[in-house]
Amino acid sequence: METTKKSIFSGNLRQMGMIIALVIITLGFGIATEGTLFRPMNVSNIFMQNSFEIILAIGMFFCMLTGGNVDLSVGSIVGLAGAIMAVLTLNFHLPTSVAVIITITAGLLVGVVQGSFIAFLNVPPFIATLAGELICRGLCQLILGGQTLSPFSAGFQYFANGFVARDMKVGGINVVCLLAFVIVVFALVFSEVNKRRNRQKHGFPVQNLYITVAKLAAIIAVVTFILWNLSAYNGMPFILVVMAVLALVYSFIANKTTVGRHIYMMGGNIQAAKLSGVRTKWMMFLVYTNSALMATIAGLAVTGRLNAATPKAGTGYELDAIAACVIGGVDGASGSVMGAILGACVMAILNNGMSILGIGTDMQSVIKGCILLLAVSFDIYLKNKSKNN
């Protein structure tokens, strides 16, 4: 029984470690910036400016889940998506909706090509996506002719800069933010209660009730703070709604579908997965096609946010996406979509907080590297402790 309790505690600590780290980093930067980090406008900007980070992390999560593989091409696909969108709308004057469809199709085509090389020709993911990174970056510069193209239509800008029902309020609170609060709180409580009942029903140990209540209270407090500040500014950013939908859809795929289970199996032991009937080649194909799709959506968000397409857009984004997943606890066959998103949130807070403090990009890289190393070391420590118990 004592061993079981230690295992549960270790597992809970690992699950909650990222949330605790996120809270500590946020409070630290809040104090260092004298409260600027917590201002309603800045809270909104954190999500809007770093939306690409979360979207890329979702795509990268599935790549890393196949056994620690990565997609090095996502940053250049971000730039390529912006370049294609700019040329179609500004040079060829196509309607925004048509241009978006063509851009997404082009991004999917990149994913199909890379996924085919990886899955069916057995080219290592590192090599295939490195080649994709070079090709897409070159195409981006070629399409733009080395120049920046802008501005875009107001409709396209709304994707990254718009707010949902900004002027609809009840008692001074934005209706969408209020509705989001109710939905999130209900979902959190229902999920936790249902999980406890299922574990008790099957005779599995459950977390101490007081710890569960404290955890829920802490998460709800964070959600309340975020939504209150969003409401106090301009309400719910449209891009945040998009990210929430993507998070829910891909969490469902990872946890509740055969495809998700098969990808987890591949990360644990790809040979065993093959012997179990998993179509590993098609799974790899789907994973890398999806990663390109997420990168294309992130590219549209970045381009809309900047209201410009630049040859250097997306440079280094693949490293941020990988770091977000690693910080979020994604390792081979372990991890979750929400963990990757939490890791992306840590990166977003770091980017925003260090920018407010005026820290140079060189020093920012040093700090991010140190935090990444600490996160991995902490994760390894908890894994070893769990094994020893």
C-alpha positions as CSV (number, residue, x, y, z in Angstrom):
1,M,0.0,0.0,0.0
2,E,2.8,2.4,0.9
3,T,4.5,1.7,-2.5
4,T,1.2,2.4,-4.2
5,K,0.8,5.7,-2.4
6,K,4.3,6.7,-3.4
7,S,3.7,5.8,-7.0
8,I,0.5,7.9,-7.0
9,F,2.3,10.8,-5.4
10,S,5.1,10.6,-8.0
11,G,2.7,10.4,-10.8
12,N,0.6,13.3,-9.6
13,L,3.8,15.4,-9.0
14,R,4.8,14.7,-12.6
15,Q,1.4,15.7,-13.9
16,M,1.2,18.8,-11.8
17,G,4.9,19.8,-12.1
18,M,4.3,21.7,-15.3
19,I,1.3,23.6,-13.9
20,I,3.4,24.5,-10.8
21,A,6.3,25.6,-13.0
22,L,4.0,27.7,-15.1
23,V,2.5,29.4,-12.1
24,I,5.9,30.1,-10.6
25,I,7.3,31.5,-13.8
26,T,4.2,33.6,-14.3
27,L,4.3,35.0,-10.8
28,G,8.1,35.6,-11.1
29,F,7.7,37.7,-14.3
30,G,4.7,39.4,-12.8
31,I,6.7,40.6,-9.9
32,A,9.8,41.5,-12.1
33,T,7.6,43.5,-14.5
34,E,5.8,45.2,-11.6
35,G,2.5,43.9,-12.7
36,T,2.7,44.7,-16.4
37,L,2.5,41.0,-17.2
38,F,-0.9,40.8,-15.5
39,R,-2.5,43.8,-17.3
40,P,-5.6,42.8,-19.3
41,M,-4.1,44.0,-22.6
42,N,-0.9,42.0,-22.1
43,V,-2.8,38.8,-21.0
44,S,-4.7,39.0,-24.3
45,N,-1.5,39.7,-26.2
46,I,0.2,36.7,-24.7
47,F,-2.3,34.4,-26.4
48,M,-2.5,36.3,-29.6
49,Q,1.2,36.8,-30.2
50,N,2.1,33.2,-29.3
51,S,-0.8,31.4,-30.9
52,F,1.6,29.9,-33.4
53,E,3.5,28.3,-30.5
54,I,0.5,26.3,-29.2
55,I,-0.7,25.3,-32.7
56,L,2.8,24.1,-33.7
57,A,3.2,22.2,-30.4
58,I,0.0,20.2,-31.1
59,G,1.4,19.0,-34.4
60,M,4.9,18.4,-33.0
61,F,3.4,16.4,-30.1
62,F,2.2,13.6,-32.4
63,C,5.6,13.5,-34.2
64,M,7.5,13.1,-31.0
65,L,4.9,10.5,-29.8
66,T,6.0,8.1,-32.5
67,G,9.3,7.6,-30.6
68,G,11.0,10.9,-30.1
69,N,10.9,12.0,-33.8
70,V,10.6,15.6,-34.7
71,D,9.6,17.8,-37.7
72,L,12.2,20.3,-38.5
73,S,10.2,21.8,-41.4
74,V,7.4,23.5,-39.5
75,G,9.1,26.9,-39.2
76,S,9.7,27.1,-42.9
77,I,6.2,25.9,-43.6
78,V,4.9,28.8,-41.5
79,G,6.9,31.2,-43.7
80,L,5.8,29.5,-46.9
81,A,2.1,29.6,-46.0
82,G,2.4,33.4,-45.4
83,A,4.1,33.8,-48.7
84,I,1.5,31.8,-50.7
85,M,-1.3,33.7,-49.0
86,A,0.3,37.1,-49.7
87,V,0.9,36.4,-53.4
88,L,-2.6,35.0,-54.0
89,T,-4.4,37.9,-52.3
90,L,-2.1,40.8,-53.0
91,N,-0.7,39.9,-56.4
92,F,-3.4,37.8,-58.0
93,H,-6.2,39.5,-56.1
94,L,-8.0,36.2,-55.2
95,P,-10.8,36.3,-52.5
96,T,-9.5,35.7,-49.0
97,S,-11.5,32.5,-48.6
98,V,-10.2,31.0,-51.9
99,A,-6.6,31.9,-51.0
100,V,-6.9,30.3,-47.6
101,I,-8.2,27.1,-49.1
102,I,-5.3,27.0,-51.7
103,T,-2.7,27.8,-49.0
104,I,-4.0,25.0,-46.7
105,T,-4.0,22.6,-49.7
106,A,-0.4,23.6,-50.4
107,G,0.6,23.0,-46.8
108,L,-1.1,19.6,-46.9
109,L,0.8,18.7,-50.1
110,V,4.1,19.5,-48.3
111,G,3.0,17.2,-45.5
112,V,2.0,14.4,-48.0
113,V,5.3,14.6,-49.7
114,Q,7.3,14.5,-46.5
115,G,5.1,11.9,-45.0
116,S,5.5,9.7,-48.1
117,F,9.3,9.8,-47.9
118,I,9.3,9.0,-44.2
119,A,6.6,6.3,-44.2
120,F,7.0,4.5,-47.5
121,L,10.6,5.2,-48.5
122,N,12.0,4.8,-45.0
123,V,13.8,8.1,-45.1
124,P,14.6,9.1,-41.4
125,P,12.2,11.9,-40.2
126,F,15.2,14.1,-39.3
127,I,16.6,14.0,-42.8
128,A,13.3,14.2,-44.6
129,T,12.1,17.2,-42.6
130,L,15.5,18.9,-42.7
131,A,15.3,18.7,-46.5
132,G,11.7,20.0,-46.3
133,E,12.9,22.9,-44.1
134,L,15.5,23.9,-46.7
135,I,13.2,23.5,-49.7
136,C,10.2,25.4,-48.1
137,R,12.5,28.3,-46.9
138,G,13.9,28.6,-50.4
139,L,10.4,28.6,-51.9
140,C,9.3,31.2,-49.4
141,Q,12.1,33.6,-50.4
142,L,11.6,32.8,-54.1
143,I,7.8,33.5,-54.0
144,L,8.3,36.8,-52.1
145,G,11.3,37.8,-54.1
146,G,13.1,38.7,-50.9
147,Q,10.5,41.4,-50.1
148,T,7.8,41.9,-47.5
149,L,4.2,41.9,-48.8
150,S,1.3,43.7,-47.1
151,P,-1.4,44.7,-46.1
152,F,-4.0,42.0,-45.9
153,S,-7.8,42.3,-45.8
154,A,-9.6,43.1,-42.6
155,G,-11.3,39.7,-42.8
156,F,-8.0,37.8,-42.9
157,Q,-6.6,39.9,-40.1
158,Y,-9.6,39.0,-37.9
159,F,-8.3,35.4,-37.8
160,A,-5.4,36.4,-35.6
161,N,-6.4,39.9,-34.3
162,G,-10.2,39.7,-34.0
163,F,-12.4,39.3,-30.9
164,V,-15.6,37.3,-30.7
165,A,-18.7,39.3,-29.8
166,R,-16.5,42.0,-28.2
167,D,-19.4,44.4,-27.3
168,M,-21.8,41.8,-25.9
169,K,-21.7,42.1,-22.1
170,V,-23.7,41.1,-19.1
171,G,-23.1,43.1,-16.0
172,G,-19.9,44.5,-17.6
173,I,-18.6,40.9,-18.3
174,N,-18.1,39.7,-21.9
175,V,-20.7,37.1,-22.7
176,V,-18.3,34.8,-24.5
177,C,-15.8,34.9,-21.6
178,L,-18.6,34.2,-19.1
179,L,-19.9,31.3,-21.2
180,A,-16.3,29.9,-21.5
181,F,-15.9,30.1,-17.8
182,V,-19.1,28.1,-17.2
183,I,-18.1,25.4,-19.8
184,V,-14.5,25.1,-18.5
185,V,-15.5,24.8,-14.9
186,F,-18.2,22.2,-15.6
187,A,-15.9,20.2,-17.9
188,L,-13.1,20.2,-15.2
189,V,-15.4,19.1,-12.4
190,F,-17.2,16.5,-14.5
191,S,-14.0,15.0,-15.8
192,E,-12.4,14.7,-12.4
193,V,-15.5,13.2,-10.8
194,N,-15.9,10.8,-13.7
195,K,-12.3,9.8,-13.5
196,R,-12.5,9.1,-9.8
197,R,-15.6,7.0,-10.2
198,N,-14.1,4.9,-12.9
199,R,-10.9,4.2,-10.9
200,Q,-13.0,3.3,-7.8
201,K,-15.3,1.1,-9.9
202,H,-12.3,-0.9,-11.3
203,G,-10.5,-1.1,-7.9
204,F,-7.7,1.3,-8.8
205,P,-6.2,3.7,-6.2
206,V,-7.5,7.3,-6.3
207,Q,-6.0,10.5,-5.4
208,N,-6.7,12.0,-2.0
209,L,-9.9,14.0,-2.1
210,Y,-8.4,17.1,-0.5
211,I,-5.6,17.1,-3.1
212,T,-8.1,16.7,-5.9
213,V,-10.2,19.6,-4.6
214,A,-7.1,21.8,-4.1
215,K,-5.9,21.0,-7.7
216,L,-9.3,21.8,-9.2
217,A,-9.5,25.0,-7.1
218,A,-6.1,26.1,-8.3
219,I,-6.9,25.4,-12.0
220,I,-10.2,27.2,-11.8
221,A,-8.6,30.2,-10.1
222,V,-6.1,30.4,-13.0
223,V,-8.9,30.1,-15.6
224,T,-10.9,32.8,-13.8
225,F,-8.0,35.1,-13.8
226,I,-7.3,34.7,-17.5
227,L,-11.0,35.0,-18.6
228,W,-11.5,38.0,-16.3
229,N,-8.6,39.9,-17.8
230,L,-9.7,38.9,-21.3
231,S,-13.1,40.3,-20.6
232,A,-11.7,43.5,-19.1
233,Y,-9.8,44.1,-22.4
234,N,-11.7,43.3,-25.6
235,G,-13.2,39.9,-24.8
236,M,-12.3,36.5,-26.2
237,P,-9.7,36.5,-29.1
238,F,-10.9,34.6,-32.1
239,I,-7.6,32.8,-32.4
240,L,-8.0,31.5,-28.8
241,V,-11.3,29.9,-29.8
242,V,-9.5,28.2,-32.7
243,M,-6.7,27.0,-30.3
244,A,-9.3,25.7,-27.9
245,V,-11.1,23.7,-30.6
246,L,-7.8,22.3,-31.9
247,A,-6.8,21.3,-28.3
248,L,-10.2,19.5,-27.7
249,V,-10.2,17.8,-31.1
250,Y,-6.6,16.5,-30.9
251,S,-7.0,15.5,-27.2
252,F,-9.9,13.4,-28.2
253,I,-8.0,11.9,-31.1
254,A,-5.0,11.1,-28.8
255,N,-7.0,9.7,-25.9
256,K,-10.2,8.2,-27.4
257,T,-9.5,6.9,-30.9
258,T,-7.8,3.9,-32.4
259,V,-5.4,6.2,-34.3
260,G,-4.3,7.8,-31.0
261,R,-3.8,4.5,-29.3
262,H,-1.8,3.2,-32.3
263,I,0.5,6.2,-32.2
264,Y,1.1,5.7,-28.5
265,M,1.9,2.1,-29.2
266,M,4.4,3.1,-31.9
267,G,6.2,5.3,-29.4
268,G,6.4,2.5,-26.9
269,N,7.8,-0.2,-29.3
270,I,7.3,0.2,-33.0
271,Q,8.1,-3.5,-33.7
272,A,5.6,-4.7,-31.1
273,A,3.1,-2.3,-32.7
274,K,3.7,-3.9,-36.1
275,L,3.2,-7.3,-34.7
276,S,0.0,-6.1,-33.1
277,G,-1.4,-5.2,-36.4
278,V,-0.8,-1.4,-36.3
279,R,-0.3,0.0,-39.8
280,T,2.8,1.9,-38.7
281,K,3.6,3.3,-42.2
282,W,0.2,4.9,-42.5
283,M,0.4,6.2,-39.0
284,M,3.7,7.9,-39.7
285,F,2.3,9.3,-42.9
286,L,-0.7,10.8,-41.1
287,V,1.4,12.2,-38.3
288,Y,3.7,14.2,-40.6
289,T,0.9,15.3,-42.9
290,N,-0.9,16.6,-39.9
291,S,2.2,18.4,-38.6
292,A,2.4,20.3,-41.9
293,L,-1.3,21.2,-41.6
294,M,-0.8,22.6,-38.1
295,A,2.2,24.5,-39.4
296,T,0.1,26.0,-42.2
297,I,-2.6,27.1,-39.8
298,A,0.1,28.6,-37.6
299,G,1.5,30.4,-40.7
300,L,-1.9,32.0,-41.4
301,A,-2.1,33.1,-37.8
302,V,1.4,34.6,-37.8
303,T,0.8,36.4,-41.2
304,G,-2.5,37.7,-40.0
305,R,-1.1,38.9,-36.7
306,L,1.8,40.7,-38.4
307,N,-0.4,41.9,-41.3
308,A,2.6,41.0,-43.5
309,A,4.4,38.1,-45.2
310,T,8.2,38.2,-44.7
311,P,10.9,35.9,-46.1
312,K,12.2,35.3,-42.5
313,A,8.8,34.5,-41.0
314,G,8.9,31.3,-38.9
315,T,12.7,31.1,-38.5
316,G,13.5,29.0,-35.4
317,Y,9.8,28.2,-34.7
318,E,10.5,24.5,-35.0
319,L,12.9,24.7,-32.0
320,D,10.3,26.5,-29.9
321,A,7.7,23.8,-30.8
322,I,10.1,21.0,-29.9
323,A,11.1,22.8,-26.6
324,A,7.4,23.3,-25.7
325,C,6.7,19.5,-26.1
326,V,9.8,18.5,-24.1
327,I,9.0,21.0,-21.3
328,G,5.4,19.6,-21.4
329,G,6.6,16.1,-20.7
330,V,6.3,14.6,-24.1
331,D,8.8,11.7,-24.4
332,G,8.5,8.8,-26.7
333,A,5.2,7.0,-25.8
334,S,4.4,9.3,-22.9
335,G,2.8,12.8,-22.7
336,S,-0.4,14.5,-23.7
337,V,-1.7,17.2,-25.9
338,M,-2.5,19.3,-22.9
339,G,1.0,18.8,-21.6
340,A,2.4,20.1,-24.9
341,I,0.1,23.1,-24.7
342,L,1.2,23.8,-21.2
343,G,4.8,23.7,-22.4
344,A,3.9,26.1,-25.1
345,C,2.3,28.4,-22.5
346,V,5.6,28.3,-20.6
347,M,7.5,29.4,-23.7
348,A,4.9,32.1,-24.3
349,I,5.2,33.5,-20.8
350,L,9.0,33.5,-21.2
351,N,8.9,35.3,-24.5
352,N,6.5,37.9,-23.2
353,G,8.1,38.4,-19.8
354,M,11.6,38.7,-21.2
355,S,10.5,41.1,-23.9
356,I,8.8,43.4,-21.3
357,L,12.0,43.4,-19.3
358,G,14.0,44.3,-22.4
359,I,16.2,41.2,-22.3
360,G,18.0,40.7,-25.6
361,T,17.4,37.8,-27.9
362,D,20.8,36.3,-27.2
363,M,20.2,36.2,-23.5
364,Q,16.6,34.9,-24.1
365,S,18.1,31.9,-25.9
366,V,20.4,31.2,-22.9
367,I,17.5,31.4,-20.4
368,K,15.2,29.2,-22.6
369,G,18.0,26.6,-22.9
370,C,18.5,26.5,-19.2
371,I,14.8,26.0,-18.5
372,L,14.6,23.3,-21.1
373,L,17.5,21.5,-19.5
374,L,16.0,21.8,-16.0
375,A,12.6,20.5,-17.3
376,V,14.2,17.4,-18.8
377,S,16.3,16.8,-15.7
378,F,13.3,17.1,-13.5
379,D,11.3,14.7,-15.7
380,I,14.1,12.1,-15.7
381,Y,14.3,12.4,-11.9
382,L,10.6,11.7,-11.4
383,K,10.8,8.8,-13.8
384,N,13.7,7.2,-12.0
385,K,12.0,7.8,-8.6
386,S,8.9,6.2,-9.9
387,K,10.9,3.1,-11.1
388,N,12.7,2.8,-7.8
389,N,9.4,2.8,-5.9
